[in-house]
Amino acid sequence: MHPRSTVDKAHKLLRLGFTDHTVARMCDVPVGTLRHWKYGNRRAPDEEERRVKGDCPRCTNRELDRAAYAYLLGLYLGDGHIATTWKGVHRIEIACCDGWPGLIDAAAEAMSAVMPILKIGKRKHPGCTLVGSYSKHWHCLFPQHGPGMKHTRKIQLDPWQREIVDEFTEEFIRGLIHSDGCRTINRIRKALKNGSDAWYEYPRYFFSNASDDIRKLYTDALDHLGIAWKQNNARNISVAKREAVARLDEFVGPKY
């Protein structure tokens, strides 16, 4: 319990325009206590709003990092999921192979850029690291969230997501390939007239996903950039033409 004189002094200093932290220091009281005197709770109004709304750019006027979101959306559609925990809190997790530590860092950076005030965690799992974070608002940013596996339900982009993907198509493709794709070297043996064999090597990209809708989002993005592709089988999309591979190399490249 603080004396009334301390409370009165604090209010006077606040009226003079001193910041909460400065007044707390001058009165030798915790800033939470000061804010309780000032606001009736222990947070400033803007902090309380951010706590309730979770800093969600869809629920506030905060600007969304659209490039980071396009990349994170690609990661989520490939190897991500959202689970609902206690009190309506959602946890997003992106599964990143431990063989590519740079991908783990890139996923965490994108997640932090999209929701800056959240704590980003890394959870070890056999063969991979799950990069995740808790918020009540991940479903606002990823309306594709729903029960069951993604390939068992309809996956389509909302108009605002489509706008972002059309603007940052390279980042979206990069996220998809980093999650469910790879860059490989293909080797072809060719028999020569003298009876010997010659081997030819060339790079190509693969993207594999069980969802028809997600594969369509990937090929639509490739079409948007004029990158040639071919469907190898029911689940695999290949980019093998030299100029198409070179174009992907400009912004994707091998995982790291």
Secondary structure, DSSP 4 states (H G I P E B T S, - for coil): ---HHHHHHHHHHHHTT--HHHHHHHHT--HHHHHHHHHSSSS-HHHHHHHHHTT-TTTSSPPP-HHHHHHHHHHHHHHEEEEE-GGG-EEEEEEEETT-HHHHHHHHHHHHHHSTTSPPEEEEETTEEEEEEEETTHHHH-TT--SS-GGGS-----HHHHHHHHHSHHHHHHHHHHHHEEEEEEEEEEE-TTS-EEEEEEEEEEEE-S-HHHHHHHHHHHHHTT---EE-SSSEEEE-SHHHHHHHHTT--S--
